[in-house]
């Protein structure tokens, strides 16, 4: 099944009263989008993109051995394999506050380039936005986004989301690019086709996402507590 551009064509209409996608629809689209992500990563690895240097020979060989069946098994992971900073509240606060046209204080170097990267990037942004608006609890785990970031993503307008995708191609990243053993486990299990190994690799990914979400939640709590303490200290007579 091809879902290309389905989100582009139907997102605003869905939010205008039509029945939202079912959970099965969302997971089908996730698998299709993940498969496009994997094709994009493989294409850049074979083209010796700069980020490929960190993969080494072993991981590069694993990517070469990822045939169509293995790619589909890997794409069926219950989370998005690309990331656009879903856990970064700073960038989503700026986006939802309508300052997307400003030049960013932090510049992100693009890992991916070309027309296909733009297509995939737009679908990632739009999928995240649709999830945040219609299934915010599910969005946390599928995107690896803490609750406050999900709210900020959902607060963006459709126009803002398209502008973000166009203006910030550098936000598009491989998930766990700094945790290559995770990719080794995912790739090895998908290539083997062993059900138990695939399940263990997927569960490991879910555990990592859950851990990252806990850290993000603690960070927000710490910031709020620090802010409250600072406000008390600034009061006269305190």
CORJOPE-V257411 format. One line per field, one symbol per residue. ss: DSSP state (2 for helix, 1 for strand, 0 for the rest). psi: psi as a letter, one per 30 degrees, with the letter a starting at -180 (. if undefined). burial: # if it has 16 or more other C-alpha atoms within 10 Angstrom, else .. Layout:
ss=???
psi=???
burial=???
//
This chain:
ss=0000022222222220000000222222222222222222222222000222220222222222000222222220000001100000222222220000000000000000002222222222222222222202222222200022222222200222222222202220110000022222222222220022222222222222222222222222222222222222220000
psi=kkgkgeeeffeeeefgflklkleeeeeeeeeeeeeeeeeeeeeeefghleffefeleeeeeeefgjaeeeeeeefgkhlkflkhhfgjfeefeeefghgfflkkfkkkkkfllleeeeeeeeeeeeeeeeeeeeieeeeeeefhkleeeeeeefflleeeeeeeeefifffklkkhfgiefeeeeeeeeeeegkeeeeeeeeeeeeeeeeeeeeeeeeeeeeeeeeeeeeeeffkkg.
burial=......#...#........#.....#################.##......#..#...##.##..#...##################.#.######...#..........##....##.##############.##.###################.#.######..#########.....##########.....##..##..##..##.##..##.....................
//
